[in-house]
Amino acid sequence: MFDRIAHRYDRVNTVLSAGTDSGWRRRAARETGLRPGGSALDVACGSGKLTAELAKIAGDAGRVVGLDFSPQMLDVARRNHPRLEFMQGDAVSLPFDDASFDASSIAFGLRNLADPIRGLREMLRVVKPGGRAVVLEFVRPPRGVVGGAYRVYLRTLLPAVGGLLSGEPSAYRYLSDTVDSYRSPGELVDMVMRAGWSHVRFHALAMGTVGVLAGSR
């Protein structure tokens, strides 16, 4: 599915989020605590937008790697960010030694993993002691007016607009149909703690519809 929508993925995301998705990724990059000259792994990197934000922090002396399962997404990432390092790989079996990076991240990919707890453990395994891991993810719509409006958006506007812009309506029906699988902030915190993360912090964004989770090894 992601191979099919790769060539229009960024444009659709920008339209559907009214351009706010870039700010969410910048926030996630800052939460990694990455410093100039540091190293980071961006898991399920897609078109490389978060990877690029991490690379801005790490600078020329650092190393940032984007990893994804979709070859077409990686083609887009390499075309958009030719100076960055991208590779194909499995998020639940990362091809890196323990303690290889100062930080790791995943943006909007956790719920697509076959075994999200294992993926979270892998993210922590490849981080050096004291390093940070960060998850940027949609959360279950909150109760009340905002949550109700968000559910309507996910059920109607997202599949209609996403399908029209991407030419792949089935992909955006999938995103809409899985709204009830979105986890609450508490459930996300519980997941990362079960995966061994410590000093976990959750920050709500976009009126509680998106969250950033940060923890350390």
Residue frames as a rotation matrix with the C-alpha (Angstrom) as fourth column:
MET 1
0.565 0.825 0.000 0.00
0.825 -0.565 0.000 0.00
0.000 0.000 -1.000 0.00
PHE 2
0.550 -0.410 -0.727 2.74
0.109 -0.828 0.550 2.47
-0.828 -0.382 -0.411 0.92
ASP 3
-0.589 -0.702 0.401 4.60
0.483 0.091 0.871 1.66
-0.647 0.707 0.286 -2.31
ARG 4
-0.136 0.630 0.764 1.46
0.980 -0.025 0.196 2.69
0.143 0.776 -0.615 -4.22
ILE 5
0.831 0.554 0.044 1.03
0.537 -0.821 0.192 6.05
0.143 -0.136 -0.980 -2.50
ALA 6
0.136 -0.877 -0.461 4.72
0.862 -0.125 0.491 6.92
-0.488 -0.465 0.739 -2.08
HIS 7
-0.544 -0.482 0.687 4.96
0.808 -0.522 0.273 9.43
0.227 0.703 0.674 -4.94
ARG 8
-0.121 0.565 0.816 2.16
0.070 -0.815 0.575 11.63
0.990 0.126 0.060 -3.52
TYR 9
0.123 0.193 -0.973 2.50
0.875 0.441 0.198 10.83
0.467 -0.877 -0.115 0.17
ASP 10
-0.687 -0.484 -0.542 4.05
0.698 -0.646 -0.307 14.12
-0.202 -0.590 0.782 1.29
ARG 11
-0.878 0.376 0.295 1.65
-0.160 -0.812 0.561 16.31
0.450 0.445 0.774 -0.65
VAL 12
0.039 0.942 -0.332 -1.39
0.205 0.317 0.926 14.49
0.978 -0.105 -0.181 0.71
ASN 13
-0.033 -0.114 -0.993 -0.09
0.980 0.191 -0.054 14.70
0.196 -0.975 0.105 4.29
THR 14
-0.920 -0.363 -0.146 0.54
0.383 -0.913 -0.143 18.42
-0.082 -0.187 0.979 3.97
VAL 15
-0.583 0.778 0.233 -2.98
-0.290 -0.467 0.835 19.03
0.759 0.420 0.498 2.67
LEU 16
0.186 0.741 -0.645 -4.70
0.375 0.553 0.744 16.78
0.908 -0.381 -0.175 5.21
SER 17
0.026 -0.247 -0.969 -2.82
0.999 -0.013 0.030 18.31
-0.019 -0.969 0.246 8.16
ALA 18
0.921 0.322 0.220 -3.13
0.355 -0.926 -0.130 21.89
0.162 0.198 -0.967 6.82
GLY 19
0.419 -0.856 0.304 0.67
-0.068 -0.364 -0.929 22.07
0.906 0.368 -0.211 6.80
THR 20
0.578 -0.142 0.804 1.10
-0.797 -0.309 0.519 21.36
0.175 -0.940 -0.292 10.52
ASP 21
0.984 -0.157 -0.085 2.75
0.169 0.972 0.163 17.94
0.057 -0.175 0.983 10.14
SER 22
0.250 -0.950 0.189 6.19
0.296 -0.111 -0.949 19.52
0.922 0.293 0.253 9.60
GLY 23
0.009 -0.189 0.982 5.97
-0.761 -0.638 -0.116 21.18
0.648 -0.746 -0.150 13.01
TRP 24
0.872 0.328 0.364 5.11
-0.486 0.675 0.556 17.87
-0.063 -0.661 0.747 14.65
ARG 25
0.765 -0.629 -0.139 8.23
0.508 0.722 -0.469 16.30
0.396 0.288 0.872 13.17
ARG 26
-0.019 -0.776 0.631 10.42
-0.131 -0.624 -0.771 19.18
0.991 -0.097 -0.089 14.31
ARG 27
0.361 0.220 0.906 9.10
-0.900 -0.171 0.400 18.69
0.243 -0.960 0.136 17.82
ALA 28
0.998 0.010 0.060 9.83
-0.023 0.977 0.214 14.96
-0.056 -0.215 0.975 17.66
ALA 29
0.422 -0.905 0.059 13.38
0.422 0.138 -0.896 15.65
0.802 0.403 0.441 16.46
ARG 30
-0.056 -0.425 0.903 13.99
-0.601 -0.708 -0.371 18.01
0.797 -0.564 -0.216 19.38
GLU 31
0.688 0.420 0.591 12.66
-0.724 0.344 0.598 15.42
0.048 -0.839 0.541 21.84
THR 32
0.791 -0.453 -0.411 15.43
0.296 0.872 -0.390 12.99
0.535 0.187 0.824 20.85
GLY 33
0.842 -0.513 -0.167 17.95
-0.066 -0.405 0.912 15.25
-0.536 -0.757 -0.375 22.59
LEU 34
0.530 -0.657 0.536 20.26
0.848 0.416 -0.329 14.79
-0.007 0.629 0.777 19.63
ARG 35
0.529 -0.460 -0.713 23.29
0.016 -0.834 0.551 17.09
-0.849 -0.303 -0.434 19.56
PRO 36
0.728 -0.354 -0.587 25.52
-0.682 -0.299 -0.667 18.31
0.060 0.886 -0.460 16.73
GLY 37
-0.346 -0.902 -0.258 27.83
-0.883 0.406 -0.234 15.48
0.316 0.147 -0.937 15.73
GLY 38
-0.343 0.287 0.894 25.47
-0.597 0.668 -0.443 12.87
-0.725 -0.686 -0.058 17.16
SER 39
-0.941 0.027 -0.337 23.89
-0.246 0.628 0.738 9.82
0.232 0.778 -0.584 15.51
ALA 40
-0.323 0.901 0.290 20.26
-0.622 0.029 -0.782 8.82
-0.713 -0.433 0.551 15.06
LEU 41
-0.969 0.165 0.185 18.13
0.246 0.734 0.633 6.13
-0.031 0.659 -0.751 13.42
ASP 42
-0.439 0.876 -0.198 14.75
-0.808 -0.482 -0.339 7.07
-0.392 0.011 0.920 11.98
VAL 43
-0.859 0.156 0.488 12.64
0.190 0.981 0.022 3.89
-0.475 0.111 -0.873 11.81
ALA 44
0.011 0.867 0.498 9.81
0.941 0.160 -0.300 3.59
-0.339 0.471 -0.814 9.25
CYS 45
-0.562 -0.449 -0.695 11.19
0.347 -0.891 0.294 6.78
-0.751 -0.075 0.656 7.78
GLY 46
0.520 0.820 0.240 8.89
0.563 -0.118 -0.818 6.89
-0.643 0.560 -0.523 4.76
SER 47
0.750 -0.161 0.642 9.82
0.527 -0.441 -0.727 9.83
0.399 0.883 -0.246 2.54
GLY 48
-0.098 -0.969 -0.225 12.48
0.904 0.007 -0.427 10.97
0.415 -0.245 0.876 5.01
LYS 49
0.352 0.276 0.895 10.93
0.082 -0.961 0.264 14.12
0.933 -0.019 -0.361 6.46
LEU 50
0.985 -0.047 0.163 11.76
-0.167 -0.100 0.981 13.32
-0.029 -0.994 -0.106 10.09
THR 51
0.483 -0.863 0.148 15.13
0.854 0.502 0.139 11.92
-0.194 0.059 0.979 9.00
ALA 52
0.030 -0.443 0.896 15.91
0.632 -0.686 -0.361 15.31
0.775 0.577 0.259 7.47
GLU 53
0.720 0.263 0.642 14.93
-0.279 -0.738 0.615 17.15
0.636 -0.622 -0.458 10.67
LEU 54
0.896 -0.444 -0.014 17.29
0.241 0.460 0.855 14.93
-0.373 -0.769 0.519 12.66
ALA 55
0.235 -0.845 0.480 20.06
0.966 0.146 -0.215 15.53
0.111 0.514 0.851 10.13
LYS 56
0.423 -0.035 0.905 19.69
0.138 -0.985 -0.102 19.29
0.895 0.168 -0.412 10.57
ILE 57
0.914 -0.064 0.401 20.45
-0.404 -0.239 0.883 18.85
0.039 -0.969 -0.244 14.27
ALA 58
0.726 -0.646 0.236 23.27
0.470 0.717 0.515 16.33
-0.502 -0.263 0.824 13.83
GLY 59
0.592 -0.490 -0.640 25.02
-0.599 -0.799 0.058 18.44
-0.540 0.349 -0.766 11.21
ASP 60
0.568 -0.418 -0.708 27.76
-0.667 0.269 -0.694 17.39
0.481 0.867 -0.126 8.82
ALA 61
-0.507 -0.843 0.180 29.76
-0.774 0.352 -0.526 15.72
0.380 -0.406 -0.831 11.60
GLY 62
-0.228 0.510 0.829 26.85
-0.701 0.505 -0.504 13.49
-0.676 -0.696 0.243 12.64
ARG 63
-0.963 0.023 -0.268 25.27
-0.176 0.700 0.692 10.38
0.203 0.714 -0.670 11.17
VAL 64
-0.254 0.943 0.214 21.52
-0.643 0.001 -0.766 9.96
-0.723 -0.332 0.606 10.60
VAL 65
-0.998 -0.043 -0.052 20.06
-0.067 0.733 0.677 6.86
0.009 0.679 -0.734 8.95
GLY 66
-0.135 0.991 -0.027 16.52
-0.938 -0.136 -0.320 6.44
-0.321 -0.018 0.947 7.65
LEU 67
-0.977 -0.157 0.143 15.17
-0.126 0.970 0.206 2.88
-0.171 0.183 -0.968 7.48
ASP 68
-0.082 0.991 -0.103 11.95
-0.875 -0.121 -0.469 1.70
-0.477 0.052 0.877 5.84
PHE 69
-0.265 0.094 0.960 10.36
0.111 0.992 -0.066 -1.49
-0.958 0.089 -0.273 4.55
SER 70
0.695 0.680 0.235 8.93
0.357 -0.043 -0.933 0.13
-0.624 0.732 -0.273 1.39
PRO 71
-0.279 -0.873 0.400 11.35
0.832 -0.011 0.555 0.45
-0.480 0.488 0.729 -1.56
GLN 72
0.058 0.352 0.934 9.19
0.806 -0.569 0.165 3.05
0.589 0.743 -0.317 -3.28
MET 73
0.964 0.227 -0.136 9.13
0.259 -0.706 0.659 5.23
0.054 -0.670 -0.740 -0.16
LEU 74
0.315 -0.928 -0.199 12.91
0.460 -0.034 0.887 4.94
-0.830 -0.371 0.416 -0.01
ASP 75
-0.228 -0.344 0.911 13.17
0.971 -0.152 0.185 6.00
0.075 0.927 0.368 -3.65
VAL 76
0.612 0.527 0.590 11.23
0.454 -0.845 0.283 9.17
0.647 0.095 -0.756 -2.78
ALA 77
0.896 -0.300 -0.328 13.37
0.222 -0.338 0.915 9.75
-0.385 -0.892 -0.236 0.32
ARG 78
-0.027 -0.978 0.205 16.62
0.741 0.118 0.661 9.43
-0.671 0.170 0.722 -1.64
ARG 79
-0.096 0.057 0.994 15.35
0.883 -0.456 0.112 11.73
0.459 0.888 -0.006 -4.36
ASN 80
0.772 0.498 0.395 14.19
0.270 -0.820 0.505 14.39
0.575 -0.283 -0.767 -1.88
HIS 81
0.812 -0.511 0.281 17.24
-0.508 -0.383 0.772 14.10
-0.287 -0.770 -0.571 0.41
PRO 82
0.824 -0.434 -0.365 20.16
-0.059 0.575 -0.816 12.89
0.564 0.694 0.448 -1.75
ARG 83
-0.100 -0.937 0.334 22.80
-0.573 -0.220 -0.789 13.67
0.813 -0.270 -0.515 0.88
LEU 84
0.065 0.204 0.977 21.21
-0.979 0.201 0.023 11.50
-0.192 -0.958 0.213 3.57
GLU 85
-0.867 -0.448 -0.218 21.64
-0.467 0.883 0.042 7.79
0.174 0.138 -0.975 4.23
PHE 86
0.175 0.960 0.221 18.65
-0.959 0.216 -0.182 5.49
-0.222 -0.180 0.958 3.67
MET 87
-0.864 -0.426 -0.269 18.34
-0.475 0.867 0.152 1.72
0.169 0.259 -0.951 3.74
GLN 88
0.146 0.920 -0.364 15.68
-0.628 0.371 0.684 -0.93
0.764 0.129 0.632 3.48
GLY 89
-0.869 -0.435 -0.237 15.00
-0.099 0.622 -0.777 -2.95
0.486 -0.651 -0.583 6.62
ASP 90
0.041 0.877 -0.478 12.50
0.431 0.416 0.800 -4.40
0.901 -0.239 -0.361 9.06
ALA 91
0.000 0.013 1.000 11.51
-0.608 -0.794 0.010 -2.25
0.794 -0.608 0.008 12.05
VAL 92
0.811 0.351 0.469 10.99
-0.584 0.433 0.686 -5.31
0.038 -0.830 0.556 14.26
SER 93
0.694 -0.691 0.201 14.44
0.594 0.708 0.382 -6.72
-0.406 -0.146 0.902 13.43
LEU 94
0.914 -0.292 -0.282 16.78
-0.362 -0.900 -0.242 -3.78
-0.183 0.323 -0.928 13.01
PRO 95
0.772 -0.636 0.000 20.06
0.521 0.632 -0.574 -4.57
0.365 0.442 0.819 11.19
PHE 96
0.231 -0.689 0.686 22.27
-0.431 -0.705 -0.563 -2.75
0.872 -0.165 -0.460 13.70
ASP 97
-0.417 -0.482 -0.770 24.32
0.518 0.570 -0.637 -3.75
0.747 -0.665 0.012 16.71
ASP 98
0.508 0.510 -0.695 23.30
0.857 -0.215 0.468 -2.81
0.089 -0.833 -0.546 20.24
ALA 99
0.479 -0.274 -0.834 24.04
0.412 -0.768 0.490 0.78
-0.775 -0.578 -0.255 21.25
SER 100
-0.168 -0.544 0.822 24.77
0.978 0.016 0.210 1.95
-0.127 0.839 0.529 17.70
PHE 101
-0.159 0.239 0.958 23.04
0.494 -0.821 0.287 5.36
0.855 0.519 0.012 17.90
ASP 102
-0.989 -0.146 0.017 22.54
0.073 -0.588 -0.806 8.25
0.127 -0.796 0.592 20.27
ALA 103
-0.437 0.898 -0.045 18.82
-0.533 -0.299 -0.792 8.34
-0.725 -0.322 0.609 19.47
SER 104
-0.909 0.276 0.312 16.07
0.417 0.607 0.677 6.58
-0.003 0.745 -0.667 17.54
SER 105
-0.576 0.748 -0.328 12.67
-0.527 -0.647 -0.551 7.72
-0.625 -0.145 0.767 16.28
ILE 106
-0.769 0.457 0.447 9.52
0.638 0.588 0.497 6.58
-0.036 0.667 -0.744 14.50
ALA 107
-0.749 0.526 -0.402 6.81
-0.427 -0.848 -0.312 8.87
-0.506 -0.062 0.861 13.08
PHE 108
0.130 0.957 -0.258 3.32
-0.904 0.008 -0.427 7.54
-0.406 0.289 0.867 12.34
GLY 109
-0.180 -0.257 -0.950 4.62
-0.722 0.691 -0.050 4.04
0.669 0.676 -0.309 11.82
LEU 110
-0.783 -0.248 0.571 4.10
-0.607 0.504 -0.614 2.29
-0.135 -0.827 -0.545 15.15
ARG 111
0.006 0.881 0.473 0.56
-0.562 0.394 -0.728 1.07
-0.827 -0.261 0.497 14.51
ASN 112
0.616 0.172 -0.769 1.63
-0.776 0.300 -0.555 -0.39
0.135 0.938 0.318 11.15
LEU 113
-0.500 -0.865 -0.046 4.16
-0.830 0.494 -0.260 -2.75
0.247 -0.092 -0.965 12.76
ALA 114
0.053 0.487 -0.872 3.24
-0.188 0.862 0.470 -6.43
0.981 0.139 0.138 12.98
ASP 115
0.365 -0.025 -0.931 4.60
0.852 0.413 0.323 -6.47
0.376 -0.911 0.172 16.55
PRO 116
0.574 -0.103 0.812 4.77
-0.023 -0.994 -0.110 -2.92
0.818 0.044 -0.573 17.95
ILE 117
0.930 -0.269 0.250 6.20
-0.269 -0.038 0.962 -3.93
-0.250 -0.962 -0.108 21.33
ARG 118
0.462 -0.794 0.394 9.06
0.747 0.588 0.309 -5.74
-0.478 0.152 0.865 19.61
GLY 119
0.342 -0.300 0.891 9.60
0.687 -0.567 -0.455 -2.70
0.642 0.767 0.012 17.40
LEU 120
0.816 -0.003 0.579 9.81
-0.329 -0.825 0.460 -0.45
0.476 -0.565 -0.674 20.46
ARG 121
0.801 -0.563 0.206 12.31
0.090 0.452 0.887 -2.83
-0.593 -0.692 0.413 22.07
GLU 122
0.331 -0.676 0.658 14.41
0.943 0.258 -0.209 -2.76
-0.028 0.690 0.723 18.91
MET 123
0.574 -0.068 0.816 14.40
0.206 -0.952 -0.225 1.04
0.792 0.297 -0.532 18.91
LEU 124
0.869 -0.235 0.434 15.71
-0.493 -0.372 0.786 1.00
-0.023 -0.898 -0.439 22.46
ARG 125
0.744 -0.592 0.308 18.25
0.459 0.789 0.408 -1.78
-0.485 -0.162 0.859 21.81
VAL 126
0.306 -0.655 0.691 20.10
0.887 -0.069 -0.457 0.19
0.347 0.753 0.560 19.16
VAL 127
0.677 -0.028 0.735 20.32
-0.145 -0.985 0.096 3.31
0.721 -0.172 -0.671 21.37
LYS 128
-0.389 -0.906 -0.169 23.34
0.156 0.116 -0.981 3.90
0.908 -0.408 0.096 23.59
PRO 129
-0.082 0.321 -0.944 22.88
0.984 0.177 -0.025 3.87
0.159 -0.931 -0.330 27.38
GLY 130
-0.387 0.020 -0.922 21.36
0.473 -0.854 -0.217 7.19
-0.792 -0.520 0.321 28.33
GLY 131
-1.000 0.020 -0.009 20.20
-0.017 -0.445 0.895 7.83
0.014 0.895 0.446 24.76
ARG 132
-0.408 0.909 -0.084 16.62
-0.404 -0.263 -0.876 8.65
-0.819 -0.323 0.475 23.85
ALA 133
-0.859 0.319 0.400 13.93
0.512 0.526 0.679 7.05
0.006 0.788 -0.615 21.70
VAL 134
-0.659 0.609 -0.441 10.92
-0.397 -0.780 -0.484 8.97
-0.639 -0.144 0.756 20.40
VAL 135
-0.580 0.609 0.541 7.53
0.795 0.567 0.215 8.03
-0.175 0.555 -0.813 18.96
LEU 136
-0.758 0.492 -0.429 5.35
-0.516 -0.854 -0.067 10.49
-0.399 0.170 0.901 17.03
GLU 137
-0.885 0.463 0.057 1.90
0.445 0.802 0.398 9.00
0.138 0.377 -0.916 16.53
PHE 138
-0.329 0.888 0.320 -1.80
-0.454 -0.446 0.772 9.70
0.828 0.109 0.550 16.15
VAL 139
-0.993 0.089 0.083 -3.77
-0.038 0.424 -0.905 9.07
-0.116 -0.901 -0.418 19.32
ARG 140
-0.442 0.896 0.042 -7.37
0.886 0.429 0.175 8.05
0.138 0.115 -0.984 19.87
PRO 141
-0.352 0.342 0.871 -9.68
0.129 -0.904 0.407 11.04
0.927 0.256 0.275 19.42
PRO 142
-0.994 -0.018 -0.106 -10.42
0.107 -0.142 -0.984 12.62
0.003 -0.990 0.143 22.80
ARG 143
-0.219 0.970 -0.103 -13.98
0.971 0.206 -0.124 12.86
-0.099 -0.127 -0.987 24.11
GLY 144
-0.064 0.302 -0.951 -15.99
0.320 -0.897 -0.306 15.99
-0.945 -0.324 -0.039 23.54
VAL 145
0.775 0.464 -0.429 -16.44
-0.161 -0.511 -0.844 18.41
-0.611 0.724 -0.322 20.65
VAL 146
0.061 -0.840 -0.540 -12.84
-0.946 -0.221 0.236 18.18
-0.318 0.496 -0.808 19.39
GLY 147
-0.714 -0.359 0.601 -12.85
-0.260 0.933 0.248 14.39
-0.650 0.021 -0.760 19.43
GLY 148
0.175 0.877 0.447 -16.23
0.355 0.367 -0.860 14.22
-0.918 0.310 -0.247 17.72
ALA 149
0.741 0.053 -0.670 -15.15
-0.498 -0.627 -0.600 16.59
-0.451 0.778 -0.438 14.97
TYR 150
-0.292 -0.943 -0.161 -11.90
-0.881 0.199 0.428 14.65
-0.372 0.267 -0.889 14.51
ARG 151
-0.477 0.192 0.858 -13.79
0.128 0.981 -0.148 11.38
-0.870 0.039 -0.492 14.12
VAL 152
0.663 0.748 -0.005 -16.00
0.162 -0.150 -0.975 12.91
-0.731 0.646 -0.220 11.44
TYR 153
0.425 -0.613 -0.667 -12.87
-0.850 -0.522 -0.062 14.20
-0.311 0.593 -0.743 9.67
LEU 154
-0.599 -0.730 0.329 -11.22
-0.602 0.682 0.416 10.77
-0.528 0.051 -0.847 9.78
ARG 155
-0.268 0.580 0.769 -14.36
0.317 0.807 -0.498 8.98
-0.910 0.110 -0.400 8.62
THR 156
0.663 0.701 0.263 -15.33
0.514 -0.170 -0.841 11.28
-0.544 0.693 -0.473 5.76
LEU 157
0.868 -0.281 -0.408 -12.91
-0.434 -0.830 -0.350 14.03
-0.240 0.481 -0.843 4.72
LEU 158
-0.033 -0.978 0.208 -9.66
-0.654 0.178 0.736 12.08
-0.756 -0.111 -0.645 5.04
PRO 159
-0.247 -0.111 0.963 -10.61
0.433 0.876 0.212 9.16
-0.867 0.469 -0.168 2.75
ALA 160
0.746 0.596 0.298 -12.28
0.535 -0.270 -0.800 11.49
-0.396 0.756 -0.520 0.24
VAL 161
0.829 -0.471 -0.302 -9.46
-0.531 -0.833 -0.157 14.04
-0.178 0.290 -0.940 -0.05
GLY 162
-0.060 -0.909 0.412 -6.65
-0.583 0.367 0.725 11.54
-0.810 -0.197 -0.552 0.44
GLY 163
0.048 0.155 0.987 -8.08
0.517 0.841 -0.157 9.21
-0.855 0.518 -0.039 -2.17
LEU 164
0.927 0.355 0.117 -8.57
0.293 -0.495 -0.818 12.04
-0.233 0.793 -0.564 -4.66
LEU 165
0.662 -0.716 -0.221 -5.06
-0.719 -0.690 0.085 13.50
-0.213 0.103 -0.972 -4.28
SER 166
-0.215 -0.821 0.529 -3.23
-0.599 0.539 0.592 10.17
-0.771 -0.190 -0.608 -4.16
GLY 167
-0.089 0.275 -0.957 -5.26
-0.930 0.320 0.178 8.28
0.356 0.907 0.227 -6.72
GLU 168
-0.664 -0.162 -0.730 -5.39
0.052 0.964 -0.262 5.41
0.746 -0.212 -0.631 -4.21
PRO 169
-0.001 0.753 0.658 -8.72
-0.740 -0.443 0.506 5.70
0.673 -0.486 0.558 -2.33
SER 170
0.660 0.265 -0.703 -8.35
0.140 0.876 0.461 2.24
0.738 -0.402 0.541 -0.77
ALA 171
-0.349 -0.873 -0.341 -5.19
0.619 0.058 -0.783 3.33
0.704 -0.484 0.520 1.07
TYR 172
-0.847 0.022 0.532 -6.94
-0.306 -0.838 -0.452 6.25
0.436 -0.545 0.716 2.70
ARG 173
0.381 0.922 -0.064 -10.03
-0.558 0.285 0.779 4.19
0.737 -0.262 0.623 3.47
TYR 174
0.211 -0.407 -0.889 -7.63
0.581 0.783 -0.221 1.93
0.786 -0.470 0.402 5.39
LEU 175
-0.816 -0.568 0.105 -6.38
0.286 -0.556 -0.781 4.90
0.502 -0.607 0.616 7.43
SER 176
-0.405 0.764 0.502 -9.96
-0.752 -0.591 0.293 5.96
0.520 -0.259 0.814 8.10
ASP 177
0.468 0.676 -0.569 -11.23
-0.295 0.727 0.620 2.48
0.833 -0.122 0.539 8.95
THR 178
0.007 -0.558 -0.830 -8.48
0.676 0.614 -0.407 1.95
0.737 -0.558 0.381 11.54
VAL 179
-0.146 -0.056 0.988 -9.33
-0.390 -0.914 -0.110 5.04
0.909 -0.402 0.112 13.64
ASP 180
0.762 0.527 0.376 -10.66
-0.544 0.207 0.813 2.82
0.351 -0.824 0.444 16.42
SER 181
0.672 -0.615 -0.413 -7.28
0.647 0.758 -0.076 1.08
0.360 -0.216 0.907 16.62
TYR 182
0.015 -0.649 0.761 -5.61
-0.133 -0.755 -0.642 4.36
0.991 -0.091 -0.098 17.60
ARG 183
-0.075 -0.123 -0.990 -4.29
0.866 0.484 -0.126 4.06
0.495 -0.866 0.070 21.14
SER 184
0.920 0.370 0.132 -4.94
0.229 -0.779 0.584 6.47
0.319 -0.506 -0.801 23.97
PRO 185
0.298 -0.845 0.444 -2.03
-0.648 -0.521 -0.556 8.38
0.701 -0.122 -0.703 25.52
GLY 186
0.286 -0.145 0.947 -2.14
-0.886 0.337 0.319 6.04
-0.365 -0.930 -0.032 28.51
GLU 187
0.893 0.078 0.443 -2.02
0.056 0.958 -0.282 2.95
-0.447 0.276 0.851 26.30
LEU 188
0.727 -0.681 0.082 0.94
0.003 -0.116 -0.993 4.33
0.686 0.723 -0.082 24.36
VAL 189
0.137 -0.672 0.728 2.83
-0.924 -0.351 -0.150 5.06
0.356 -0.652 -0.669 27.58
ASP 190
0.527 0.122 0.841 2.05
-0.573 0.781 0.246 1.55
-0.627 -0.612 0.482 28.82
MET 191
0.987 -0.139 0.082 3.38
0.153 0.645 -0.749 0.06
0.051 0.752 0.658 25.57
VAL 192
0.425 -0.889 0.167 6.72
-0.289 -0.308 -0.906 1.83
0.858 0.337 -0.388 25.68
MET 193
0.082 -0.376 0.923 7.19
-0.997 -0.034 0.075 0.98
0.003 -0.926 -0.377 29.35
ARG 194
0.782 0.221 0.582 6.45
-0.249 0.968 -0.033 -2.69
-0.571 -0.120 0.812 28.62
ALA 195
0.870 -0.489 0.068 9.15
0.228 0.275 -0.934 -2.43
0.438 0.828 0.351 25.95
GLY 196
0.304 -0.790 -0.533 11.65
0.952 0.268 0.147 -1.34
0.026 -0.552 0.834 28.60
TRP 197
-0.087 -0.321 0.943 11.72
0.360 -0.893 -0.270 2.42
0.929 0.316 0.193 28.07
SER 198
-0.055 0.033 -0.998 12.39
0.993 -0.101 -0.058 4.52
-0.103 -0.994 -0.027 31.16
HIS 199
-0.579 -0.121 -0.806 11.81
0.297 -0.952 -0.070 8.17
-0.760 -0.280 0.587 32.10
VAL 200
-0.515 0.460 0.723 8.87
0.847 0.143 0.511 8.23
0.132 0.876 -0.464 29.67
ARG 201
-0.607 0.359 -0.709 7.21
0.004 -0.891 -0.454 11.55
-0.795 -0.278 0.540 28.82
PHE 202
-0.259 0.608 0.751 4.10
0.961 0.241 0.136 12.18
-0.098 0.757 -0.646 26.70
HIS 203
-0.731 0.053 -0.680 3.31
-0.032 -0.999 -0.044 15.49
-0.682 -0.011 0.732 25.00
ALA 204
0.116 0.858 0.501 -0.06
0.769 0.242 -0.591 16.09
-0.628 0.454 -0.632 23.35
LEU 205
-0.875 -0.336 -0.350 -0.13
0.013 -0.737 0.675 18.05
-0.485 0.586 0.649 20.08
ALA 206
-0.849 0.521 -0.087 -2.86
-0.186 -0.142 0.972 19.22
0.494 0.842 0.217 17.70
MET 207
-0.159 0.833 0.530 -5.57
-0.939 -0.293 0.178 19.50
0.304 -0.469 0.829 20.38
GLY 208
-0.129 0.018 0.992 -4.82
-0.724 0.681 -0.107 16.01
-0.678 -0.732 -0.074 21.65
THR 209
0.862 0.493 -0.118 -5.05
-0.428 0.584 -0.690 14.18
-0.271 0.645 0.714 18.31
VAL 210
0.529 -0.792 -0.305 -1.28
0.028 0.375 -0.926 13.62
0.848 0.481 0.220 17.98
GLY 211
0.959 -0.220 0.177 1.25
-0.197 -0.074 0.978 12.70
-0.202 -0.973 -0.115 20.65
VAL 212
0.243 -0.948 -0.206 5.04
-0.460 0.074 -0.885 12.63
0.854 0.310 -0.418 21.11
LEU 213
0.999 -0.012 0.040 6.42
-0.027 0.551 0.834 9.95
-0.032 -0.834 0.551 23.43
ALA 214
0.263 -0.965 -0.005 10.03
-0.523 -0.138 -0.841 10.16
0.811 0.224 -0.540 24.57
GLY 215
0.977 -0.030 0.213 11.96
-0.168 0.513 0.842 7.74
-0.135 -0.858 0.496 26.75
SER 216
0.207 -0.974 -0.093 15.49
-0.949 -0.177 -0.260 6.65
0.236 0.142 -0.961 27.47
ARG 217
0.399 -0.189 -0.897 17.49
-0.037 0.975 -0.221 3.47
0.916 0.121 0.382 27.76
